[in-house]
């Protein structure tokens, strides 16, 4: 599997990518996604950003943002602090 798979308008991100960003084991990442401790948002690009997506994951006051193309290639990756309230917004 590539780090990001894109099929039918949905994305699957390898738990290892989130594991590195949040400093947690991959097994814990999967459990945190299932129970809502990690939330995410997917935004489709328009205009000059057409063909790009921004995938943002929130956990424990931190965010991981990935900008990917139609093939799921990660073009940009950033992590940053967010408020605790923001980190639980899907």
BALOBA-1460 file (C-alpha; in Angstrom, 3 decimals):
// residues 90
<rec num="1" residu="x" x="0.000" y="0.000" z="0.000"/>
<rec num="2" residu="x" x="1.128" y="3.533" z="-0.748"/>
<rec num="3" residu="x" x="1.123" y="5.913" z="2.209"/>
<rec num="4" residu="x" x="-2.158" y="7.335" z="0.865"/>
<rec num="5" residu="x" x="-4.626" y="5.409" z="-1.291"/>
<rec num="6" residu="x" x="-7.352" y="7.279" z="-3.202"/>
<rec num="7" residu="x" x="-10.267" y="5.360" z="-4.632"/>
<rec num="8" residu="x" x="-13.820" y="6.372" z="-5.425"/>
<rec num="9" residu="x" x="-13.553" y="9.728" z="-3.689"/>
<rec num="10" residu="x" x="-12.293" y="8.213" z="-0.433"/>
<rec num="11" residu="x" x="-8.820" y="8.198" z="1.069"/>
<rec num="12" residu="x" x="-7.052" y="5.630" z="3.223"/>
<rec num="13" residu="x" x="-3.900" y="6.847" z="4.969"/>
<rec num="14" residu="x" x="-1.392" y="4.305" z="6.274"/>
<rec num="15" residu="x" x="-1.397" y="4.303" z="10.076"/>
<rec num="16" residu="x" x="2.408" y="4.613" z="9.967"/>
<rec num="17" residu="x" x="2.067" y="8.176" z="8.601"/>
<rec num="18" residu="x" x="-0.106" y="9.203" z="11.550"/>
<rec num="19" residu="x" x="2.068" y="7.209" z="13.946"/>
<rec num="20" residu="x" x="5.110" y="9.310" z="13.062"/>
<rec num="21" residu="x" x="3.176" y="12.590" z="13.218"/>
<rec num="22" residu="x" x="1.536" y="11.921" z="16.579"/>
<rec num="23" residu="x" x="4.308" y="9.840" z="18.167"/>
<rec num="24" residu="x" x="2.005" y="6.895" z="18.897"/>
<rec num="25" residu="x" x="2.230" y="3.218" z="17.838"/>
<rec num="26" residu="x" x="0.332" y="2.281" z="14.662"/>
<rec num="27" residu="x" x="-1.988" y="-0.070" z="16.581"/>
<rec num="28" residu="x" x="-2.963" y="2.808" z="18.872"/>
<rec num="29" residu="x" x="-3.587" y="5.032" z="15.845"/>
<rec num="30" residu="x" x="-6.091" y="2.530" z="14.448"/>
<rec num="31" residu="x" x="-7.904" y="2.255" z="17.794"/>
<rec num="32" residu="x" x="-7.934" y="6.052" z="18.176"/>
<rec num="33" residu="x" x="-9.503" y="6.462" z="14.724"/>
<rec num="34" residu="x" x="-12.183" y="3.899" z="15.567"/>
<rec num="35" residu="x" x="-13.132" y="5.409" z="18.926"/>
<rec num="36" residu="x" x="-12.998" y="9.051" z="17.795"/>
<rec num="37" residu="x" x="-9.856" y="10.217" z="19.627"/>
<rec num="38" residu="x" x="-8.405" y="10.999" z="16.194"/>
<rec num="39" residu="x" x="-10.722" y="12.884" z="13.871"/>
<rec num="40" residu="x" x="-10.184" y="13.987" z="10.299"/>
<rec num="41" residu="x" x="-11.335" y="16.358" z="7.617"/>
<rec num="42" residu="x" x="-10.991" y="16.061" z="3.825"/>
<rec num="43" residu="x" x="-11.144" y="19.166" z="1.626"/>
<rec num="44" residu="x" x="-11.188" y="19.065" z="-2.174"/>
<rec num="45" residu="x" x="-9.253" y="21.760" z="-4.016"/>
<rec num="46" residu="x" x="-10.989" y="24.138" z="-6.429"/>
<rec num="47" residu="x" x="-9.715" y="26.567" z="-9.048"/>
<rec num="48" residu="x" x="-5.915" y="26.573" z="-9.075"/>
<rec num="49" residu="x" x="-5.991" y="23.771" z="-6.470"/>
<rec num="50" residu="x" x="-8.218" y="21.473" z="-8.558"/>
<rec num="51" residu="x" x="-6.937" y="17.898" z="-8.438"/>
<rec num="52" residu="x" x="-5.545" y="18.355" z="-4.921"/>
<rec num="53" residu="x" x="-6.965" y="17.370" z="-1.548"/>
<rec num="54" residu="x" x="-6.105" y="18.522" z="1.945"/>
<rec num="55" residu="x" x="-6.404" y="15.777" z="4.561"/>
<rec num="56" residu="x" x="-6.201" y="17.001" z="8.157"/>
<rec num="57" residu="x" x="-6.047" y="14.732" z="11.204"/>
<rec num="58" residu="x" x="-6.588" y="16.015" z="14.754"/>
<rec num="59" residu="x" x="-5.395" y="14.381" z="17.974"/>
<rec num="60" residu="x" x="-4.640" y="15.638" z="21.495"/>
<rec num="61" residu="x" x="-4.086" y="19.283" z="20.565"/>
<rec num="62" residu="x" x="-2.029" y="18.502" z="17.438"/>
<rec num="63" residu="x" x="-2.887" y="18.357" z="13.754"/>
<rec num="64" residu="x" x="-1.308" y="16.634" z="10.778"/>
<rec num="65" residu="x" x="-2.134" y="18.158" z="7.397"/>
<rec num="66" residu="x" x="-1.367" y="16.316" z="4.163"/>
<rec num="67" residu="x" x="-1.801" y="17.831" z="0.718"/>
<rec num="68" residu="x" x="-2.173" y="15.019" z="-1.814"/>
<rec num="69" residu="x" x="-2.827" y="14.704" z="-5.529"/>
<rec num="70" residu="x" x="-5.285" y="12.405" z="-7.336"/>
<rec num="71" residu="x" x="-2.796" y="9.525" z="-7.142"/>
<rec num="72" residu="x" x="-2.485" y="9.864" z="-3.363"/>
<rec num="73" residu="x" x="1.059" y="11.235" z="-3.590"/>
<rec num="74" residu="x" x="1.877" y="13.378" z="-0.556"/>
<rec num="75" residu="x" x="2.966" y="16.769" z="-1.908"/>
<rec num="76" residu="x" x="3.128" y="18.608" z="1.398"/>
<rec num="77" residu="x" x="3.059" y="17.541" z="5.041"/>
<rec num="78" residu="x" x="2.843" y="19.731" z="8.134"/>
<rec num="79" residu="x" x="2.091" y="19.354" z="11.827"/>
<rec num="80" residu="x" x="0.947" y="22.120" z="14.128"/>
<rec num="81" residu="x" x="-0.718" y="22.811" z="17.453"/>
<rec num="82" residu="x" x="-4.480" y="23.328" z="17.636"/>
<rec num="83" residu="x" x="-6.777" y="24.143" z="20.528"/>
<rec num="84" residu="x" x="-8.148" y="21.146" z="22.415"/>
<rec num="85" residu="x" x="-11.660" y="22.016" z="21.226"/>
<rec num="86" residu="x" x="-10.490" y="22.115" z="17.598"/>
<rec num="87" residu="x" x="-8.711" y="18.767" z="17.891"/>
<rec num="88" residu="x" x="-12.029" y="16.953" z="18.347"/>
<rec num="89" residu="x" x="-13.855" y="18.484" z="15.369"/>
<rec num="90" residu="x" x="-14.375" y="15.944" z="12.554"/>
